[in-house]
Amino acid sequence: MITISVCMIVKNEEAQLRQCLESLYYIADEIIIADTGSTDRTKEIAAEFTDKIYDFPWIDDFSAARNFVFSKATMDYIYTADADEVIDEANIALFKQIKQMLLPEIEIVQMHYLNLMEENTAYNSKRELRPKLFKRLRNFEWINPVHETVRLDPIIYDSDIEIQHLAKGSHAKRDFATFQKALRKGMRLDKTLHGMYAKELFIAGDTTDLSEAEAFFKESLSDPGRSVDEKKEAACVLARYYRLSGNTASFFRMSLHEAMSCPSSEMCVEIADYFYDNGDFNEALCWYHDGIFETEAIISVYSKGTHSLSRLADCYRKAGDNGNAIKYAKLAAEWTVPERV
């Protein structure tokens, strides 16, 4: 049977921490917590479950905090958790089976992450596989009988375990501040972080957040090292900012340039929103239809969601087409984040 170190970083989590630790207590051989500056009862609650609590001064770097708490682990595998996650009884039982049966060559176990927030989340689906359990020490081995090489890719097992993400509120403002601090330090956002920044801006960003991001995404557009997907993400973010800030010329320069090639759902909806807000409902109808049904979302599935469907319904209503108005109003009311993308 394998042993597990549960490793967490926390700050001011008194509202949710006990529920999280109560579920983890049954699968953990040790619980290690790094507190990054709590001023509430977080450490007091944590002490009910473990004596391995460390203070880690916050330096605007989640990876540094996670590396620190990982360095304190002593068991075979490390399970990483956030305070707003809960594992129910059925999945605790599955976790215990994993502990009994996991083959020693498995280095990463993925689990299904259930995003139970309908809004204020940077995820595009309700259920997604995530790496959650990591072998603490990795053994490198040679493979292939000829032209031998060291195996570099980890061996990953996709489990059936489901973890409930019960976030109470958005962390977007915190994340935006962290992105900006990293950029001011000269950090280059990789493709994953580039997409996450764009996604959080689209889902939870306001005009101020978009304004602060303008320089970075303008640079992305002209950066030869950025991929086509990253440039399309940048164009979408900039188009939204220019529309909301009333910079019509820059908005059309950005949006129509993309629309001439292979437009994204997000860009079609930005154009539709512009025409809708300016009272041109016939033009808006066409763009909403294309954004919802004829194009693919590259940043956020919400571009095909309630907002767009409701406005499409309103466009049909203003055009006197009550049948389609009722149809799309019903779809808007029933729309939810997809199970998977």
Buried (B, 14 or more C-beta within 10 A) or exposed (E): EBBBBBBBBBBBBBBBBBBBBEBBBEBBBBBBBBBBEBEEBBBEBBEEBBEBBBEBEEEBBEEBBBEBBBEBBEBBBBBBBBBBBBBEEEBBEBBEEBBEEBEEEBBBBBBBBBBEBEEBBBBBBBBBEEBBBBBBEEEEEEEEEEEEEEEEEEEEBEBEBBBBBBBEEBBBBEBBEBBBEBBEEEEEBEEEEBBBBBBBBBBBBEEEBBEBBBEBBBEBBEEEEBEEBBBBBBBBBBBBBBBBBEBEEBBBBBBEBBBEEEBBBBBBBBBBBBBBEEEBBEBBBBBBBBBBEEBEBBBBBBBBBBBBBBBBBBBBBBEEBEEBBEBBBEBBEEBEBEEEE
